[in-house]
Amino acid sequence: MVSGSRTALWGATIVILAIALRAAPSSQGQDQHQDPSPAQKNGTDARSEALMLRVCGQCHEWQRVSENRRTKDDWGRLIDDMFARGASGSDDDYSAVLDYVVRNDGLVNVNRAPADELAVVLNLTADEAGAIVKDRTVNGKFADFEALKRVAGVDPKKLEAARKAMFY
């Protein structure tokens, strides 16, 4: 049996290695989902990533955790399953991990999601997300990305940057 201090040291090593790997440039080109390096993230993002890697990295390589985008509900079910299988963490840890993966690897239905979820997943302001909800309420569902780009009050560049995180 490994002592508690060795386990903690091993866990810290995994977190540091995972953060370093995540910050390394990708050789797979622009189609690869890339997050900013920990140095480029704000303190909350860096802490949330470290927590996600600590909780999820006990059993998975970091790439496996975020290899596919998922909706908030899908992430919640997956994280529930992992905690049921033995992932350790508090309720606050669970919430922080869920918030992190939704923000960084979320997927959102632009025709159904509430404004707050649109804002988080698509990295929009509350006003921009509200404009999307207002437009779809008044004009009906968005048929495609081109229709979404025409929403007044939403920066099309932000939408383009988040294009892989949305479906209709």
Summary of the structure (lengths in Angstrom):
residues: 168
radius of gyration: 17.8
end to end distance: 50.4
largest distance: 62.6
contacts: 439
relative contact order: 0.10
helix: 61%
strand: 4%
